[in-house]
Every structure is written in structure tokens, then in C-alpha cells.
Amino acid sequence: MAERKSFLLRVDREVLDAVQRWANDDLRSLNSQVEYLLREALKRGGRPVRQSEDQRLTDISDAPDGAEE
């Protein structure tokens, strides 16, 4: 599995609450939702993250039923 790093993120309370609600709707943790949103933004910006095969399999298994990321 890929190395995971921690970092402090300061964010407006309303933004955090909205992302938490979205995470709940998508059956993800807040942390997973933030990472998902960052990865999607990177893809849209033409800066996709290169992932190992193990990480791709983990991402797919973490997706809600019927939804591949």
C-alpha cells in the first residue's frame, strides 16, 4: 500500500460541515472524502496522480456499491 502522510488543514467551519454531509451521503469518512475531492480536482486540472495497482484496487473496493472511482 502507498505511504500515507498526515498534515494539518485549516478550513472554514461551514466548508467542513458541507464536506462532512457529502461524505455521509457517499458513505465515506471525512478524510476519504477530502482525498477523493483532491484526486478529482487533480484529474480535472490535468494533473492525475499516478497510483500503484494495489492502491487502485483499494480505491475500487472502498467505493460505494456500483460506483467505481
MOBELUR-V79262 format. One record per residue. RES is the residue in one small letter. PHI is phi as a letter, one per 20 degrees, with the letter a starting at -180 (* if undefined). Layout:
res->(RES & RES)
phi->(PHI & PHI)
This chain:
res->(m & a & e & r & k & s & f & l & l & r & v & d & r & e & v & l & d & a & v & q & r & w & a & n & d & d & l & r & s & l & n & s & q & v & e & y & l & l & r & e & a & l & k & r & g & g & r & p & v & r & q & s & e & d & q & r & l & t & d & i & s & d & a & p & d & g & a & e & e)
phi->(* & f & f & d & c & d & b & e & c & e & b & g & g & f & f & f & f & f & f & f & f & f & f & f & f & e & l & c & f & g & f & f & f & f & f & g & f & f & f & f & f & f & f & f & e & m & c & f & e & f & d & f & g & g & f & f & f & f & f & f & f & e & f & g & g & m & c & e & e)
